[in-house]
């Protein structure tokens, strides 16, 4: 079978413009973004301060509307670039690459990672000597988002571990048990797998992207949790209700749009963990959930990212 081909589009911009450019490109491409030569598992809004300029790269299917994508990129650069000191108009640089080249090039930078007290993310190709108390998640994300290295994922994992271990901030959390978990936008399946390994009896993991569904399914089998983790492209509105924990690591605008659907699926006493939120967009999310029932518990922040935690008390 012939490997799928992609068009790599790189834009040279001032370091201060990296955040805006990365966010724009990930929304346009719905795929991975790299800053300079550091491939990230989703868009990263980390400014590259050690150089006045940075190359932000996005990936588009070669059989897609490339010319239309380029038109939108050029318009974005010409409209926003002049507002940043040092910006010089330049044409995006294109390169055609095979899927196997893209999907494997980042592996050399993905190493075992400890998150929270007991969780360890271990790439399938890396050796790791686990401690007795460690909960190890073996992972090969492939083309899907979610290695644990990005702040949006690590924040979710840290919160999930505390919730599942009875260390949440709400009263009577220790008497409460998370039996049923919903993972919205599962990506590699990392959050759903962690939920099972932390004690969930059932995890429903959904994603609209076929690559993500395949990766999450394979990773659930690899980790021996597939009997308790159902992965599919089922629409959110068809997933049922009564979830003790709902995890949604997606864009802030989508979290706001899906607020009614997410909150009505939360069981009494259940926790809602929302991530993928830029700090400056917290208010967008908070306003969307203000009148829907779950009360805010805490907001965790790392770099430019926020993770907002809610709980339904009745």
C-alpha positions in Angstrom: 0.0 0.0 0.0 1.3 3.4 -0.9 2.1 5.7 2.0 0.0 8.8 2.3 1.8 12.0 1.2 1.7 15.3 3.0 2.8 18.8 2.1 5.0 20.5 4.7 4.4 24.3 4.9 7.0 26.3 6.8 6.6 30.0 7.7 9.5 32.1 9.0 8.2 34.6 11.6 9.5 36.8 14.5 9.7 34.9 17.7 6.9 37.0 19.2 4.6 35.9 16.4 5.1 32.2 17.0 2.1 31.8 19.3 -0.4 33.4 16.9 1.0 31.6 13.9 1.1 28.2 15.5 -2.5 28.5 16.7 -3.7 29.7 13.2 -1.9 26.8 11.5 -3.1 24.0 13.7 -6.7 25.2 13.3 -6.2 25.4 9.5 -4.5 22.0 9.2 -6.0 20.0 12.1 -2.6 18.2 12.3 0.7 18.5 14.0 2.8 21.6 14.2 6.6 21.9 14.6 8.5 25.0 15.8 12.0 25.0 14.3 13.0 21.4 14.4 11.2 20.4 17.5 8.1 18.4 16.6 5.2 18.8 19.1 2.2 16.6 19.6 -0.1 19.5 19.0 0.3 23.2 18.4 2.7 24.7 20.9 2.5 28.3 21.8 5.9 28.5 23.3 7.8 31.5 22.1 11.3 30.7 21.0 13.2 33.5 22.9 16.8 32.4 22.0 16.4 33.6 18.4 14.6 36.6 17.0 12.9 34.4 14.4 11.4 30.9 14.3 10.1 28.6 11.6 6.6 27.3 12.2 5.7 24.3 10.2 2.3 22.7 9.5 1.3 19.6 7.6 -1.5 19.2 5.0 -2.7 16.1 3.1 -1.1 16.3 -0.4 -4.5 15.5 -2.0 -6.2 18.4 -0.2 -6.9 22.0 -1.3 -3.3 23.1 -1.0 -3.6 26.3 -3.0 -6.5 27.4 -0.9 -4.6 26.7 2.3 -1.6 28.7 0.9 -3.9 31.6 0.1 -5.2 31.7 3.7 -1.7 31.4 5.1 -0.5 34.3 2.9 -3.5 36.4 3.9 -2.8 35.7 7.6 0.9 36.6 7.3 0.3 39.8 5.4 -2.5 40.9 7.8 -0.7 40.2 11.0 3.0 40.2 10.3 3.5 43.9 10.0 2.4 44.3 13.6 5.5 42.4 14.9 8.9 44.1 14.9 11.4 42.6 12.5 8.8 41.0 10.3 9.8 40.6 6.7 7.3 39.3 4.1 8.4 35.9 2.8 6.8 33.1 0.9 5.9 29.9 2.8 8.3 27.1 2.0 6.7 23.9 0.8 8.1 20.3 0.8 6.3 17.0 0.0 6.9 14.2 2.5 5.7 10.6 3.0 3.7 9.9 6.1 6.3 7.4 7.4 8.9 10.1 7.4 6.7 12.6 9.4 5.3 10.0 11.8 8.7 8.7 12.9 10.9 11.8 12.8 9.8 13.1 16.2 10.5 9.8 18.0 14.1 10.6 18.9 12.9 13.4 21.2 10.1 11.4 23.0 11.6 9.8 26.1 10.0 8.2 29.2 8.2 10.8 31.2 7.0 10.9 34.8 3.8 12.8 35.5 2.3 13.3 38.9 3.1 10.8 41.7 2.9 7.5 39.9 2.1 7.9 36.2 4.9 7.2 33.7 4.5 7.5 29.9 6.9 5.1 28.2 7.4 5.2 24.4 7.2 1.6 23.1 10.7 1.9 21.6 12.3 3.0 24.9 13.5 1.0 27.9 12.4 2.0 31.4 13.0 0.5 34.8 9.7 1.1 36.6 9.3 1.3 40.4 6.8 -1.0 42.1 4.3 1.8 42.6 4.6 3.2 39.1 1.6 3.1 36.7 3.2 2.7 33.3 1.5 3.7 30.1 3.1 2.2 27.0 2.5 4.6 24.1 3.0 4.8 20.4 0.9 7.9 19.4 1.6 7.5 15.6 -0.2 10.4 13.9 -2.5 11.2 16.9 -2.2 13.9 19.5 -1.1 13.0 23.0 2.3 11.9 24.3 2.1 13.6 27.7 4.9 16.0 26.8 2.5 18.9 26.1 1.2 21.0 29.0 -2.4 20.4 28.0 -2.0 16.6 28.4 0.2 16.6 31.4 -2.2 18.9 33.3 -5.1 16.5 32.5 -3.1 13.5 33.7 -2.0 15.2 36.9 -5.6 16.2 37.7 -6.9 12.7 36.7 -4.5 11.0 39.1 -5.6 13.2 42.0 -9.2 12.6 41.3 -9.0 8.9 40.9 -6.8 8.5 44.0 -9.3 10.5 46.1 -7.2 13.6 46.4 -9.6 16.0 44.7 -10.3 19.3 46.4 -14.0 18.6 47.0 -15.3 17.2 50.2 -16.1 13.5 50.5 -14.0 12.7 47.4 -12.4 9.7 49.2 -15.9 8.1 49.5 -16.5 8.6 45.8 -15.4 6.3 43.0 -15.0 7.0 39.3 -16.5 4.0 37.6 -17.4 5.5 34.2 -15.2 7.9 32.3 -15.6 9.8 29.0 -12.6 10.9 27.1 -13.6 13.5 24.4 -11.0 14.0 21.7 -9.0 11.0 22.9 -6.1 11.3 20.4 -3.5 8.7 21.2 -5.8 7.4 24.0 -3.4 8.4 26.7 -6.0 9.9 29.1 -8.5 7.0 28.7 -5.7 4.4 29.3 -4.6 6.3 32.3 -8.2 6.4 33.6 -8.5 2.6 33.4 -5.1 2.0 35.0 -6.1 4.3 37.8 -9.2 2.3 38.5 -12.0 3.2 36.1 -14.3 0.3 35.3 -15.4 1.7 31.9 -13.9 4.3 29.6 -15.7 5.7 26.5 -13.1 7.3 24.3 -14.2 9.2 21.2 -12.5 11.2 18.4 -13.6 12.4 15.0 -10.2 11.7 13.5 -9.6 8.2 12.0 -5.9 8.2 12.8 -6.7 8.9 16.4 -9.3 6.2 16.7 -6.8 3.7 15.3 -3.9 4.9 17.5 -6.1 4.9 20.6 -7.4 1.4 19.9 -3.9 0.0 19.3 -2.6 1.7 22.5 -5.5 0.3 24.5 -4.7 -3.2 23.4 -1.0 -2.6 24.0 -1.7 -1.6 27.6 -4.1 -4.5 28.2 -7.1 -2.2 28.9 -9.2 -2.7 25.7 -11.8 -4.8 27.6 -12.6 -1.7 29.7 -12.0 1.0 27.1 -14.2 1.5 24.1 -12.7 3.6 21.3 -14.8 5.0 18.4 -15.8 8.0 16.3 -19.2 8.1 18.0 -20.5 11.7 18.1 -20.6 13.2 21.6 -24.4 13.5 21.6 -24.7 9.7 21.2 -22.4 8.7 24.1 -25.0 8.5 26.8 -24.9 10.0 30.3 -23.9 9.3 33.8 -20.1 9.7 33.6 -18.2 10.1 36.8 -15.3 11.9 35.1 -15.3 13.7 31.7 -12.0 14.6 30.2 -11.9 17.0 27.2 -8.6 18.2 26.0 -9.6 20.2 23.0 -9.6 23.9 21.9 -11.2 26.4 24.1 -13.8 27.4 21.5 -14.9 23.8 21.1 -15.1 23.4 24.9 -17.4 26.5 25.0 -19.5 25.2 22.1 -19.9 21.7 23.6 -20.6 23.0 27.2 -24.3 21.9 27.2 -23.5 18.4 25.8 -20.6 17.8 28.2 -22.3 19.0 31.4 -25.5 17.0 30.9 -23.5 13.8 30.6 -21.9 14.3 34.0 -23.2 12.2 36.9 -24.0 13.7 40.3 -20.6 14.1 42.1 -18.8 13.8 38.8 -15.7 15.8 37.7 -15.4 17.7 34.5 -11.7 18.3 33.4 -11.3 20.8 30.6 -7.9 21.4 29.0 -6.4 22.8 25.7 -7.2 26.3 26.9 -4.9 29.2 26.4 -4.7 31.4 29.5 -6.3 34.3 27.8 -9.3 32.2 26.8 -10.2 31.0 30.3 -13.1 33.5 30.4 -14.6 32.1 27.2 -14.8 28.7 28.8 -15.9 29.9 32.3 -18.8 32.0 30.9 -20.0 29.0 28.9 -20.2 26.7 32.0 -21.3 29.3 34.5 -25.0 28.5 34.4 -25.0 24.9 33.5 -24.7 23.2 36.9 -21.1 22.0 37.7 -19.3 24.3 40.1 -15.7 25.4 39.5 -13.1 23.7 41.7 -9.8 24.9 40.5 -7.7 26.2 37.5 -4.3 24.8 36.9 -1.8 26.6 34.7 1.4 25.7 32.9 3.2 28.0 30.5 0.4 29.5 28.3 -2.1 26.8 29.1 -4.9 26.3 31.6 -6.8 23.3 32.8 -10.2 24.0 34.4 -11.8 21.6 36.8 -15.5 21.5 37.7 -17.7 19.2 39.8 -21.4 18.5 39.8 -22.6 18.4 43.4 -26.1 17.2 42.9 
